[in-house]
Amino acid sequence: MNYLEPERLDALAAQYVLGTLSRAARERLARLARGNESVAAALRAWENRLLPLAESLPPVAPPERVWPAILDRIQGQREPGSIWANLGLWRGLTMAGFATAMALVVVLLTPGLETPIETLVVVLASR
Amino acid sequence: MAPDPDKRRQRSERLAELLARTALSNQQAFAELYRETSSHLYAVALRILRESGAAEEVLQESFVNIWHHAGSYVAAKSQPLTWMTSIVRNRCLDQMRRRKVDTVTIDDEEPGMMLADDRPGPMEMLLSSADALAVKSCVERLEAGQKQAIALAFYQGLSHSELASHLRQPLGTVKSWVRRGLERLKACLDGAGLKR
């Protein structure tokens, strides 16, 4: 069975979005969609066709506890005040470390400087 | 609620803007996005999962996912609410299909529950939404069995075999209702230039 044959793909995408596919078939198609733009596009086309139907559902307000729980989860992962969560800092440190190593390599490889080869190996190995 | 294309478009533009600001880690925009869409998305989850705890959990996970992936939303490819609805629905459906394997099916738990339900039935919802979207004529052109099977699958997240037992029809019949119904819906929507 070739999933990528256009008519077959279209029928599968329709069933995926409608929700009637089995668990195994759902997982297979979702996996395919991640690496294949024509599969992703087929799913999107059916989402655009069918999902507006969901707009007619009468809205139901979720319990108040849901929003703080969401905030907790996104803030726990990205604490702005915490130094450990500061991506810029880590990037900076990585760059600085790399620059230092490169400078050392240049210094050590410059002719005229007597450098035992073991030192170079130790310096590089410590990176 | 009269269908108002202008209002709908304005709302979409507003939601797309909130998503774009959310992608830049703007928590205020994210909070507003939640206020604007959560009761719609919660209703979607509740309808499929039929259990408030599970629906709450899915809503929470979906918004965490939206916070992290708002940047991958492409306005030219889908409406913001459609994009967000697909995140919620996919989680619900994955959960339903997983649940079916290790617990009893809905049929065994509460036979006929949906028909006895006093909330608006899937049929009325399908029609009122189609009306709002000016595709009522497409839906109306579906045969009764096709319409019913598609509405139940869409709003309640029923699989083919669940549909068959709810509608008391052979599996093959239900499968072909769904397949033909979808084909006709597509031909009608695409033909009417209402691809989205």
Boltz contact constraints between the chains, C-beta under 6 A:
constraints:
  - contact:
      token1: [A, 14]
      token2: [B, 182]
      max_distance: 6.0
  - contact:
      token1: [A, 18]
      token2: [B, 153]
      max_distance: 6.0
  - contact:
      token1: [A, 18]
      token2: [B, 154]
      max_distance: 6.0
  - contact:
      token1: [A, 19]
      token2: [B, 93]
      max_distance: 6.0
  - contact:
      token1: [A, 19]
      token2: [B, 153]
      max_distance: 6.0
  - contact:
      token1: [A, 19]
      token2: [B, 157]
      max_distance: 6.0
  - contact:
      token1: [A, 20]
      token2: [B, 153]
      max_distance: 6.0
  - contact:
      token1: [A, 20]
      token2: [B, 159]
      max_distance: 6.0
  - contact:
      token1: [A, 20]
      token2: [B, 160]
      max_distance: 6.0
  - contact:
      token1: [A, 20]
      token2: [B, 178]
      max_distance: 6.0
  - contact:
      token1: [A, 23]
      token2: [B, 97]
      max_distance: 6.0
  - contact:
      token1: [A, 44]
      token2: [B, 77]
      max_distance: 6.0
  - contact:
      token1: [A, 47]
      token2: [B, 82]
      max_distance: 6.0
  - contact:
      token1: [A, 47]
      token2: [B, 86]
      max_distance: 6.0
  - contact:
      token1: [A, 48]
      token2: [B, 78]
      max_distance: 6.0
  - contact:
      token1: [A, 48]
      token2: [B, 196]
      max_distance: 6.0
  - contact:
      token1: [A, 49]
      token2: [B, 189]
      max_distance: 6.0
  - contact:
      token1: [A, 51]
      token2: [B, 82]
      max_distance: 6.0
  - contact:
      token1: [A, 51]
      token2: [B, 85]
      max_distance: 6.0
  - contact:
      token1: [A, 52]
      token2: [B, 133]
      max_distance: 6.0
  - contact:
      token1: [A, 53]
      token2: [B, 129]
      max_distance: 6.0
  - contact:
      token1: [A, 53]
      token2: [B, 154]
      max_distance: 6.0
  - contact:
      token1: [A, 54]
      token2: [B, 44]
      max_distance: 6.0
  - contact:
      token1: [A, 54]
      token2: [B, 85]
      max_distance: 6.0
  - contact:
      token1: [A, 55]
      token2: [B, 129]
      max_distance: 6.0
  - contact:
      token1: [A, 56]
      token2: [B, 125]
      max_distance: 6.0
  - contact:
      token1: [A, 56]
      token2: [B, 128]
      max_distance: 6.0
  - contact:
      token1: [A, 56]
      token2: [B, 129]
      max_distance: 6.0
  - contact:
      token1: [A, 57]
      token2: [B, 43]
      max_distance: 6.0
  - contact:
      token1: [A, 59]
      token2: [B, 39]
      max_distance: 6.0
  - contact:
      token1: [A, 59]
      token2: [B, 40]
      max_distance: 6.0
  - contact:
      token1: [A, 59]
      token2: [B, 43]
      max_distance: 6.0
  - contact:
      token1: [A, 60]
      token2: [B, 39]
      max_distance: 6.0
  - contact:
      token1: [A, 60]
      token2: [B, 42]
      max_distance: 6.0
  - contact:
      token1: [A, 60]
      token2: [B, 43]
      max_distance: 6.0
  - contact:
      token1: [A, 60]
      token2: [B, 46]
      max_distance: 6.0
  - contact:
      token1: [A, 61]
      token2: [B, 39]
      max_distance: 6.0
  - contact:
      token1: [A, 62]
      token2: [B, 38]
      max_distance: 6.0
  - contact:
      token1: [A, 62]
      token2: [B, 42]
      max_distance: 6.0
  - contact:
      token1: [A, 62]
      token2: [B, 59]
      max_distance: 6.0
  - contact:
      token1: [A, 66]
      token2: [B, 56]
      max_distance: 6.0
  - contact:
      token1: [A, 66]
      token2: [B, 59]
      max_distance: 6.0
  - contact:
      token1: [A, 66]
      token2: [B, 60]
      max_distance: 6.0
  - contact:
      token1: [A, 69]
      token2: [B, 60]
      max_distance: 6.0
  - contact:
      token1: [A, 70]
      token2: [B, 60]
      max_distance: 6.0
  - contact:
      token1: [A, 70]
      token2: [B, 63]
      max_distance: 6.0
  - contact:
      token1: [A, 73]
      token2: [B, 64]
      max_distance: 6.0
  - contact:
      token1: [A, 74]
      token2: [B, 67]
      max_distance: 6.0
